[in-house]
Amino acid sequence: MRGTIGRVSAADDWEYAPLRIPPGTSRSAAATMLSLQVDVGGWELARLQLHADGTRKAILRRRARLSYLPMPVT
């Protein structure tokens, strides 16, 4: 169960990080993965998409002033 992090971009007061969760990852495992990002890095879930092949694509965001916190872990 490994997700991939895309490039982090910043817009105005927010930083955004795309996260891809591979197909076959259970719903509870994906929720755990996302909650760890929230607890550790100060991220919040901005958008979550579930694709027909089972891939989940999440967009995480956090205030730009929190950029000293760690990036999402894959």
Secondary structure, 3 states (H helix, E strand, C coil): CCCEECCCEEECCEEEEEEEECCCCCHHHHHHHHHHHHHHHCCEEEEEEECCCCCEEEEEEEEHHHCCCCCCCC
